[in-house]
Amino acid sequence: MVKMVLPAFGKDCVTGLMPALCGVSDGSELPANFGSSSQRVLLVLDGLGWNQVQNRPDLLPTISSMQGASITTVAPTTTAVALTSITTGLTPGEHGIVGYRMMVDDQILNTLRWRTDERGDVRRSIPPEMVQPYKPFLDHNLPFVTKGEFCTTGFTTAHLRNGRLKGYRTSAVLVHNVASLLASGEEAVYCYYDGVDKVAHEYGLAAEYEAELRFVDRLVDDLLEAAPAGTTLLVTADHGHVDCGSNIEDIHPAVAQNVVAMSGEARFRWLHTSPDDVDKVAEAAKEWHGHHAWVFRKDEMIKQKWFGHHVSDDAASRMGDVALLPFEPTGFADPADTGPYNLIGRHGSLTEDEVLVPCVTASV
């Protein structure tokens, strides 16, 4: 049986990164920190899991030589949830972004696109600052470096609205923007790069992925070279990846017959049902899918503190009633959960490959 890894809230978890960046102690015990550096940069490499780094040190000489170890991301192990936890320092149960797709006002909201199937763009009818009401960056007005096209999105409003955008369209400009912010005297900079995740989704952990790892390691090296003396760079990620190939399966009819809606994503598939059918759906799911997936009811997960020590009523209402989390390299289909291409690399579940992320530093 594959080992399940739960988030280590309050200890080695991504929720401790923003307090460290802002110089505010929250009691977290990160394996690498900024120390007494006069300038600090937090770089989030979307999709770069710790196990993927450990297994390919020859492709990542700079990152592999940095000091630190692994920490856990949050549950589900997906971008919208984890990035919000990184920028707010809060658990999913607190900030309320609980999935790539989640139930809000009886609609399934795609949190990255801030759209629903029924109504398209819903930034006005489902305001991001109402769904996620806490100010990112611990109420510090930090500069952040991310893709320019993300500037006006609903998800940016939800998880980055309290900062100052310095947008980029190429990686060279990413490095330039970080260096210019540091040269202007900024003490702390947040930076995000999504290339590893995009390549892993489209190609899996194959040759294209390895080419991207070589590139991103040079990117980190370029950032260190461009940073002024006294700067510490901390590299982390929001989740890792599992190469699922073409393995995607339908929910068994014996389970689906009592399911009224699905949310989440393929490797953390939320099943929504009526209160009277929760146990029935859970038992059927264990019977038909338990040989390669963990099956849990929402109340069990909340009790076991998967989403933090406190789960707000709003956050709980956005979750399904039963969740399927594959521990084998597969995922569960939802006809409404589509994209421009078939995904090969996937994430969302609670295997080591998905939960463990780097927390490593280097100083110049």
N, C-alpha and C positions, 0 to 999 in steps of 0.2 A: 504494500500500500504506500502510495506517495504521501510524504509528510505535509500536513497543512501548517502554514505559517500565519499567525495572526499579527496584526499591527502591535508594535511595542510602544503604545502611547505613554508619554511621560518619561521615556527612556531613549532608546535608539529608534527614533521615528522622524519622518520628514516634518512633522508638526513642530519640531524644535529648531528648524533651519532659519525661519524668519526672525525669531527672537535672537538667535546668534548673529545674524546679519545686522540687526538693528542695535546690537549691543545691550540687549535686555535679557536678563537671566530668567528662564522659566523653570529651572531645575532639571532640564533635559541633560542626558549624558551622551553627547555625540562622540563618536570615535575620532573625529577630527573637528577642529574649531578654528576660529579666526585669531585666537590669542590676543595679543596687544597690537595687532597690525593697525597702522594709521588709516589704511584704506582697504575695503573689503568688496569682493565681487562674488556673488552667488550665481553660478552657471547651471541651469537645468537643461540636461540633454535628454529630451523626450525619448523614452523607450530604451534607454541604455541600462539594462539590468546588471546587477553585480555578478551573477554567474556568467553572463556573456563576456564581461570584462575578464574574469578569472580564467575563462577557457581560451582566451585569445590574447595573451600578453604580448606576443610578437607583433600583433597588429596595432597595439595601443601602448607603445613604449613610454610615452609621456604620462598618460593617465595611470598606467601600471606602476610607475615609479613614485607617484604621489603618496603622501602619508594618510593613513586612515583605514577604514574597513567598511563593512556593509551596515546599512540601517534598513528599517522596514518602511514601506510606503503604507497607504491606507487601504481600506476595503470599501467598495470594489477597487481593484488595481487598474484604474482607468484614468485617463488624462484629466477630464473635467473635475473629477472628485479630488484627485491628488494635487493638481495645481492649485485648487482652491484651499486645500489644507496647507500647502507650502506658503502661499502668499498671506493667509490669515493667521496661521499658527493654530488653527482650530481643527477639531475632529469633524468628520462628515456628519455625525449626529448633531453637532452644534451649528455648522454653517449651512447645512441643508441641501447641498449639492450631493446627491446620493447615487448618481449613475450617469452614464453616457446618455441614456434615455430614461426619463422618470415621469411619474404621474403627477401632474399639476393641474388642479381645477378640472379633473376628469378628462384631461387630455395627456397624450404622451409627448413630452417636451424633449426634443433633441438639444441637449445643453450646449454642445459645441457650436451648433448652427443657430441656436435659439429659435427653432421652428417647430411647428407641429404639422402632422400630415393633413389635418383638417383646415388649418388657417394660415399656413405659411409662416412668415415672419411675425412673431408675437411680442416684440419688444415693448409695444404699447399696452397690450392687454395683459401680458405677464411680465411686468417690469423686473429686470435683473436685480436691481437694488432692493426689491421687495422679497424676491426668492432667496437671495443671499444678502442679508441686511448688515453684515459686519464689515467694517472698513478694512480693506487689505493693508498690508505693510504695517500693521499694529499702529495705525493712525499716523505713521511717518510719511512725509511727502517724498518718497524715494523716486529716483529716476529708474525707469525700466527699459530694457532694450529687447524688442521683439519685432516680428515682421510688421511692416507698415500696413499691410492689408488687414491686420487684426484690429486696427485702431478703433473702428466704430462698431465692432460686433457686440452682440448681447453678452457673450461669455466674457469678453474683455471687461465690459462694465461690471459683471458679477465678481470677477476675481482680481482686477487690476485698477479699478477706478480711482483709487486714492493716490496714484503715482503720476509721474511725468513721463510720457512716452517719448522715446527716441527710436523711431522706426528704421528698419533696414529691409532691403530687398535682396541683397547678396551677402554672403558670409564675410567678404572683405569689409563691407560697410558695418557689419556687426562688430568686428574687431575695432574698426576706426571709431565707432560710436562709444564703445566701452572705454577706449583709450582717451578720447577727448573728454568724456565725463570725469575720468580720474584726473586728467591734466587740469581741469577747471576747479579741482578741489573737492569733488564729491567724495564723501567718506564711505558710502555704501551704494552698490549698484546691483540690480537684479537683471539677469539676462536669460533668455530662453531661445533654444534652437530645436527645431522639430525634425531634422533630416533623418536621424536614425530611426525614428518611429515610422516615418513615411516609407522608407526603403524596406524595413522589416515587414510592414503590412503588405506591401505589394509583391515582394520577392521572397519572403521568408528569411531564414538565416543562412542564405546561400552566398554565392560569389559577389553579388551586388551589395549585400549587407556587409561583407568583409571589406569591400572597397569603400563603403561609407564609414566604417570604423577607422580605416586608415586616414580618411579625410578629416574626421572629427578629432582625431588625435592631433593632427597638424593644426587644426583650429585652436585647440587648447594651448598648444605650443606657441602659436601666434599671439594669443591673448597674454600669455606670460611674458613674451618678448616685448609686447607693446606697453605693458603696465609699468608705471613708475616704481622706483624702489620704495619698499615699505608696504607693498600691496600683497594681500593673500587672496588667492583664488580658491574657492571651494566648488568642486564639481559633484553634482548629484543627478538624480533622475526621478521621474514620477512612477515608473513601473518598468519591468522587464518584458520579455516576449517569449512565446512558445511557438515553434514552427508547427502549424497544424496541417500543412499541405492543403489538400482539397477536402479534408475531413470536416464536414458540417452535416448535422442530422436534424431531422424533424422531431418535435416532441411526439411521443407515442400517443396514438389516438385515445388510449385508456386514460392518459393524463390530460390531454387536450380537451376532452369532452366537458370538463368542468372548469376550464380556464376561460375567463372572459376577456383578458388582455395580457400582453407581454410587454416588458420593458427591459432595461439593462442592455446587455450585449451578449454575444455568443458564449463567452466564457464566464458570465455572471448573469444568467437569464432569470429575470424576475417573472414569476407567474402570479397573475392577479385573479382572485376568485371570490366567491361569496363567503361570508363568515361560516356558513354551515358546511362548506366544502373544503375548508383548509386541510383538515386531517386526511380527507379522502384523496386530495391532490398530492399531498406529501407522501402518503403510503404508496400510491400508484407510481409516483416518480421514483421512489426507492426501488420498487419492484422492477421497473422497466429500464431505469437509467442508473441505478445505484452501483452497478458493476464498474462504471468508469466516471462517475460524478458524485460529488458530495451533495446531499439533499438536506436542506434545513428550512424550517419555518422562520418567519420573521421574528416571532417572539423569542425563539431559541437564540437567534443571532444577537438580538438586543440584550438578552440576559447574559450572554457570554461576552458582551462589550466589544463586538466586532467593529462598531462604529463610534466607539468612545464610551466614556463613563456616563455620559448624559446624551439622550436622544430626544430632541424636541418633538412636540406633537406634529409640527409641520414636516420635519424630516421623516418621521415614521409614516406619515400619510402618503409620502411620495414613493415608498418602497412597495414591492409586491408582497404577497402573502407567503410564497414559497420560492426558494431560490435553487437553481441548478448550477453547480460549479464543477466543471470537468477537471479531473486530475490527470486524465490522459490527454494527448494532443488532438483534441476535437472541440467542437462547439455546437451550440443548439440554435437552429434557424428560427427566424421570425420574418415572415414575408414583408412586414412593414419596415424592417431594419435593413436598408439597402444602401449602396454607395456606388461610386463610378467604376469600381473593379472588385473582383473577388479577393478577399483578404486571405493571405497565407499565414503571415505572422499575426498572432492574436494575444490578447491579455484580458484580465478581468478577474480571474480566479485567484486562489490563495496558495499556489505552489511556490516553492523557493525561487524558481526562474522568474516569476512575476512579482513577487513581494519584495525581494531583496534588491536594494539599489545602492550605488556607491555613495560614500560620504568621505571624499578625499581632498586634501589640500596641498598646495605648493605656494611658497612665498618668494618674492623677488626683492 
